[in-house]
Amino acid sequence: MSESTATDLFLPAAAADCRPLWLVTEGGLEGWLASQPAAAAAWVRANGFQGERHRLLLLAGQDGELAGAVYGLGSLPSADELGVWHVAGLPGKLAQGRWSLATPLAPASATRAALGWAMGCYRFDRLRRTAANQRQASLATPEGADMAYVRRAAAADAFARDLVNTPAGDLGPAELAAAAEAVAARHGGKFRQVVGDELLRERLPAIHAVGRAGPQAPRLIDLSWGHERHPRLTLVGKGVCFDTGGLDLKPSTGMALMKKDMGGSAMALAIAAMVMDAGLPVRLRVLIPAVENSVAGNAYRPGDVVRTRQGLSIEVGNTDAEGRIVLADALTLAGEDEPDLLIDLATLTGAARVALGPELPALFTPDAAMAADLQRLGMQESDPLWWMPLWDGYDEDLSSKVGDLNNVAPHAFAGAILGALFLRRFVANPARWMHVDLYAWNPKDRPGRPVGAEAQCIRAMFAMLAARYPA
């Protein structure tokens, strides 16, 4: 599934000739069996089906033809407790044909079921000669589901995953800018970019320094949308389209997944697309410093001192900590508009993965109430984040003898916190700022989440923004 097909995944709610699909918990199995014909109940028992999570059992009719299916939800208290990932494995398991949910669901659960189905249909096969594992089953629109939200969220999810999955040879700074321009055009927004040496003329020297050695010119992508009278919401996304580590070169194992180092920009654009599609009353701005961190004769060096838009100078302790340097200029520019809320998203540190693993993006903000709200919504949306401390005691570890600060500390402790503290130096109003350090990748296969790109925190962020700025 791509973004363009995310709106065509469902049959009409009243579609005819659909086979029934039951969603059954382990605790609800006996009650469901009691409602079925004796032959069907005997078949289920003979196959040892216990309602195990993600287990599918096809049911035969009296004529031997496929009559329906039952799908396990595991230990959930009831089907109305399901999250989007409970049913996301269904599209890859169900037999070809037309299906409809036979289990009654509350509207919120029906919405999650529909979204799980849509997200489970995602495939990235645009670069294959023959598409693999194409979805063949079709699902009738679940009764009561908020399909406007389902289509919005599924399209944003597919868009972000497509960007992250695309090889760097096909998605450099110019192609990332074109993707942002297309998002702006689709929703009536404005787009501009500052490219190459124009970055120096427009006082964005840190972006230029990191990206000048790349095969494509570095740039700042700038998308805006909404009415000037509305509260200002600014999203900043790290757009390092490939990261060699620079002159502090990564080993091959560390470089293998670096096409995903622009994951923060993909999430920022996906959230922006949801905000614009929903018509939230905000003055939206998206800023993406788009570069490649490459090796060439003009690459920035360890020990160099990089100037920034804010005026602070950065001693380069390691060229592989480039994301925070390009974000410095973008965050400074963002603060000049005095936004009501500033959110930056970045695949910033390996330390965040060591602390929380690949599934939990690290959230940094001084606003405890906002952090708690976002964590709650993340759990509700099956899109979790985890609040981490901005520990002031570590701030001095970024000191420099030749510049105003260093981009790394002289030790390996608290790397995710130090990355956030570095960024905070360039935020005009930290009280209205959130930083998300995310992975943007699934390292293992799970139902609905194959190995590859993952759109992290976009649904949680949209839920928080929709509550903060109700349409």
N, C-alpha and C positions, 0 to 999 in steps of 0.2 A: 504494500500500500504506500502511496505517496500522498503528499499534501493535496494534490489535485483530485484524488479519488476518495479522500476521507469523508466526503459528503454523500457517497453513493454506496454505502455498505449495508443498507437495510431495505427490506421489503415493506410495503405499506402495512400498517397495524392489522388490517382486516384481510391480509393476503390469504388466498385459498390454497388448499392442497398442501398445507404445512404439516409436517410431522411434529408431534409434541415432544418437548424437551423438559424433563423435570430436574430441578435442583434439589438435592436431598442431603441433609446433614446426617452425621452418624447417629445423633440422638433422635432424629425424626424419621429414621428408616422404617421402623416397625409400623408407625402410624401411616406412612405412605404405602407400605406393602398392603396394609389392610384395605386401602382404597382401590387396589388394582385387581384385575381378574386373577383367578387362582393360577392359571397357567403362567401369567407374567410374573406373579410373586414366586412361583416355584422356580422359574428360570433365573430370577435374580438370586435366590438362595443357592441354587445349584452352582452359580458362578462365583459364590463367595463374596458378592458385593456387599460392602459394609458402609457405604457412603464416604469412603476415604477421599481425602482432598485430591482433586484433579483426576480421579478415576472415572472413566467413561464406560458405560455398558450399553450396547445396542440391544433393542428389544424387537423380537419378531412377532408378527401377527399370526392368526390362525392359518393363513394361507402361506406362511413361510416368508412373506415379504417383510421388509424393514418397516416396523410400525412406530418406532419412537426411540428415545434414549433417556438414560438417567445419568446424572453427573454428580459426583460427590463434592460436598463442601467441607468435609472433615468435621472438626470438633466445634464448629460455630454453634452458638445457642439456637439460631434459626436462620433461615435464608435471608431474612431482613437485616442480618448483620454482615452480609457479604461486602467485600471491598472489590475494587476494580480488578485485582489480580486473581481473584477466585475463579473467574470465568474466562480469563484472557487466553487460556490454553485451548479453549473449545474450537476456535476456527481451524486449528491445525489437526484436530482429532475427529471431528464430525464427518460422517459420510456425505458425499455429494447430495444436494437436494435442498429443499426449503424447510425451514424449522421455525417453530415458535415456542416461546417459554410457556410451559403449562403451569408452572408454580406461581401463584399470586404473589406479587411483591408490592411493597409500599413505594410511592413515587421516587423517593431518594434511592432506594435499593434498585429499582428498575433503571434509574439513570446510571448507577454504578455498573450494573450488568451490561447495559448497552455500551458504555464507554470501555469496559473491559473487553467486550467483543471487538469493538473498533480498533483498540490498541493491539489486540492479539492478531489482527489481520495485517499488521505492518510487515512489509518485506522490503529489503533493499536489494534489488536485483537488476537495477538499471544498467549495470556494467557486465551482466552475464548474457551470453548468446541465447541461452534458454532459461527462462525464469523457472526457479525451483520452488517446489512446495506451494504452488499457487492455491489460494483459497477457493474452494469449490462450493462449500456450504453457504446458504443464505439464511439470514435471520429476520423474522418479522419484527417490526418496531415494538419493543416491550411496552405494554400498556402503562401509561402514567409517566413514562420517561421524559425528561427535559431534553428533547432532541436538539434544540438550538445549542445548549451547552455541550452536549455530546459531540456534535459536529465541530464546534469551536475548539474544544479541548483535543479532540482526535487530530484535527488538522494541524494544530500547533505542535502536538507531540510528533507527528510524522515529519513536519517541516524541520524541527530541531534535530531529529535523528538523521534525516537525510543529509543535513549540513555536516554533522559530525562524522557520519559514515563515509562521506565523499573523500577520496584520496587527495592529498595535498597537491598532487600534480594536476588535479582538476578543480581545486578550490584554493586559490591563493587570495591575497588581499583584494585584487580586482574583482574576482568572482564573488567573494563575500560581499563586496560593495554592491555588486549587481543584484544579489539576493536581497539585500536591505532595500535597495531602490525599488525592487518589485513589490516588497511588502508595503512600502510607503505608497506606491501608486495604487495598489489594490484597495487601500483604505482611505485614499484622498489625503495622504500626508505629504510633507515636503522632504526632499532629500538633497543633501550636498555632501561633497567630500573634499578634503584638503590633501593634496597628493604631493609626494616627493619634496622638493626644496621649498614648496609653498608652506610646508610645516614650519620651516625656520622663519619665514616671513610672518606667519600668523602666531608666532611664539608658542610652538609645540615642539621644542627641541629634543625632549626625551624620547618621543615617539620616533623622530627622525634618527636619532643615534642608534637605537636598537635595530631599526628596520632597514637602514641604508645599505647593508650588505646583501640584502635579499635579491632574488631574481626579478621580483616585481617591486615597484616603488612602495614604500610605506605610506599609510594614509590614515586620516581620521574620518570615519563615517559618522554622519550627523543627520539623524531622522527626527522630524518634529511633526506633531499632530495635535489638534484640539484647539479650543478657544482660549485666547489670552486671559480671559477673566477667571478661568478655572484654576484650581490648585496645581502647582507645578510638580510633576512626577518625572524624575530622571532615572533612567536605567543606563548603567555603564557595563559593557561586556568586554572581557579580554578576547582579542581577536588575533592571537598568535597562530597563524595558519599552519606553520610547521616550526618545530623547535629542535634544532640540532644541539642546543646548548651553547652555541656560539663557540668562541675560542676555548672556553672550558667545555670541551666537546663531551656529549653524552656517550656512554657505551652503546653498542647496537641494541642491547636489550632495553635500554632506557629510551631509545629513539623510536622503537618499533611502533608505538601508539601515538606518536606526537602529531599525527593529523588531527587528533582530538583536542589539541591545546587551544583551539578556538571555541571550545565548548561553552564558555561563558557568554560569548557573543551570540551563539545559537540560542541559548536560553533567554537572553535579553530580547532577541527578536521574536521569539515564540511568545513570551509574556506580552510584548508590545502588540503582537497580532491579536491576542485574546482581548486585551484592553480596548483596542480600536474596534474590533468586531462587536464587542459588547456595548460600545458607545459610552464608556465610563466618562464622567464629566471631569476630565483632567487635561492639563496642558502637558502632553507627553513629549519627552525628548529621549532619544537613544543615542549614546555616544560609544563608538567602537574604535579603539586604536587597532588597526589591522596591519600586521607586519609578518615577515618571516625572520626568525632569529637564525641567521646563516653565517657561514664561514667564507670570508673573502678578504682581499687585501685592505678593504676599507671597513672591516668589521670593528665594532667597539671592543676595547681590550680590558682585561682585568687591570685594575689600578687607574683606569681613566676616571675623570670626574665629569659627570653629565649634568648639564644645566637643565632646569625645569621651568615650566611656565610660572610656577608659584614664586620662583626666585631661589629656592633651596637648591644646593648642589649635592649630587649623589656620587659618592665614591663607589666604583664598581668592584665589589669584593668577589663577585662571581658572575660571569656573563650568562649563566644558566638560571639566574633569578631575574629574568628579563620582564616577566609579566607585570610585576609591581612597578617597574620603571615606566613602561608605557601607560599603565593605569594612572600614574601620578599626574601626568598632564591632563588626561581626560577627566579625572576627579576634580582637579583645580578648575578647569573650564566649566564643569557641571555646577560647581559651587557659586560661580559668578552670577547665575540666575536665581540664587537663593531658593532652591526647590523646597517644597513642603516635605518631600521624601526623596532621598537619594539611595539607590540600591546598586551595588556593584556585584557582578557575578564572574567568577574566574576559576579555572583549573590552576590554582595558584601554587599549592605545596603538596609534596609527597607526604609531609608530616601529618596533614589532615587525614590522609588515608591510613597511615600507621595508627593514628588515634581512634578513628571511627570506621575504618573500612570503606569499601567502595560504595556502599548503599546509603550512607548517611552523610550528606553535605554538612559541613561545619558552618554555623551561623554566628556572626559576630555583630553585636550592637550594644550600645550602652543602655538602651531602652528595654528594661526587663519586661514590662507589660507587653510591648510589641513582640518581643522574642517569645514569650509564653503563648501569645495568641497565634503566632505563626507556627510554633511547634504543635499546638492543638489542631490547627487546621491541616497541617501536614499529615498528622495521623488520621484525621478524618478523610482526607483525600488520597490515602495510600501513597503519599508523596513526602516522606519525612525529612526533617532537618533536625540538627541538634545544636543547642546554644552553647557556645564556648566563651571563656572569659577573655576580656581585653585587659590583661594583667599589666598594670602600669609599671610594676617593678622591673619588667623586662625591657622597658623602652630604652633605657640607657645602653643596652647591648647593641643598639644600632648606631652607636657613636662612631665618628671618623676623625682621624687626625689631620686629614687634608681637605675634607668636604664638610658639609653640614650634617650628613648622615651617610651610613653605609647601606648598601642594599641587602647585606646579609650580616649575621652575627658571627663572632669568632668561635662559635660552638654549635653543636647540633641539637641543642635542647629547644623545646617549645617552638618549633618552626612555623606551625600554623598561626600561633599567637603573634609571633614576630612579624609574619607577613601582614597580618591585620593591623598591627601597630604601625608598620611602615606606611600602609595606605592611609591610616588615620591622620598622619602628618599633612596630608594633602586634601583633607576634607574640611570645608569651611565651617560646617555646623555638624559635628559628630552626633549630637543629640537626635538628629533626624537622618541617620545613616544606618544602612545595613550592608554587611559584606558577607557573601556566600562563597565558600571555598568548596568546589564540587569536583566530581570525577568524570561525569558525563559518559560513563562506559559500563557495560555489563561484562565482567570477566568470566561469567559462567552462565550456562543455559538454564532458564527457568520458564515456566509457562507464560507466554506473552512477552517474554524478555530474553530473546536470543543473545548470544555473544555479539557485542557490537554497541552502537551508540545507545545512550539512555537519556531521556529528557527529564532531568532532575529539577525539582522544586517549582516547575512552571504552574502546576495546578494549585499548589499551596500558596504561591505568591499571588496568583489571580484571585483566589478566594479571599485573601487578606485585603487586596486592593479593592475588590468589589464591595467588601464590607466597609472599608474606610471611605470610599468614594462611590456611594450608591447611585445608580443610574436613575 
